[in-house]
Amino acid sequence: MIELRTPAEIDAMRPAGRFVAEVLATLRDETKVGTNLLHLDRRAHDMIRAAGAESCYIDYHPSFGASPFGKVLCTSINDAVLHGLPHDYVLRDGDLVSLDFAASVDGWVADSAISFVVGTARDEDLALIDTTRRALAAAIDAATVGRKIGDISAAVAAVAHADGLSINTDFGGHGVGRTMHGDPHVPNDGKAGRGYPLRDGLVVALEPWFLQTTDELVTDPDGWTLRSADGSRGAHSEHTVAITSDGPVVLTDRSFLGVD
């Protein structure tokens, strides 16, 4: 069921958005060559406890997951792009890191993701990250009252296709509110003018993610981590966005922290 939020409810979601933004900004600043993925998960867990927030991941067990996730942060490295289960891995020079984090504050959820490189970056990795960011910006620009879900999807796809990337539509954006995943589904490819009308009060997580040379995924033995089928690298950018009569409001905006 698709739910629309009142202006007061959207205001009530702002603390969750701010908290998620702060956690990702902190983790990005602290993630270096030599950082263990389990340390990042513990750091996020500590911040959740200190804020009196709740993890959306630790007990999460959808049909595609082998078991409850058991961690509070998704850490996808290099050819992993989604749902990366934190494990005992120490980051190396040049690793492409995607962090995806969702939490609930006072019963409201926000969800966001960032990608970046630790140490020496490959040009092609930076280009891929830039594509996801530009696709996210295009998606946000299209998230206006009176348009359709397909307009958001088409905006994402136009950026990806212009950069020669193919698109997987198995996983994409989604409604956000009292729970992390709700209706509507927002695929990263689609036809403009099609789909559910964008209405005042709709809150969605928009999340372009792309792989360098494929759109096919394989699942790790951990039952969660999704990797490219050909070993090429992936990147992921995501914001929680409220669609309002005054335009899109990015609830997980990090600019106030000096982080893009």
Secondary structure as UniProt FT lines:
FT   HELIX           7..30
FT   TURN            33..34
FT   HELIX           37..51
FT   STRAND          54..55
FT   TURN            58..59
FT   TURN            63..64
FT   STRAND          74..77
FT   TURN            78..79
FT   STRAND          80..82
FT   TURN            93..94
FT   STRAND          96..105
FT   TURN            106..107
FT   STRAND          108..117
FT   HELIX           123..142
FT   TURN            145..146
FT   HELIX           149..162
FT   TURN            163..164
FT   STRAND          173..175
FT   STRAND          182..186
FT   TURN            192..193
FT   TURN            200..201
FT   STRAND          203..206
FT   STRAND          209..211
FT   STRAND          217..219
FT   TURN            221..222
FT   STRAND          226..228
FT   TURN            229..230
FT   STRAND          234..236
FT   STRAND          238..244
FT   TURN            245..246
FT   STRAND          247..250
FT   TURN            251..252
FT   HELIX           255..257
//
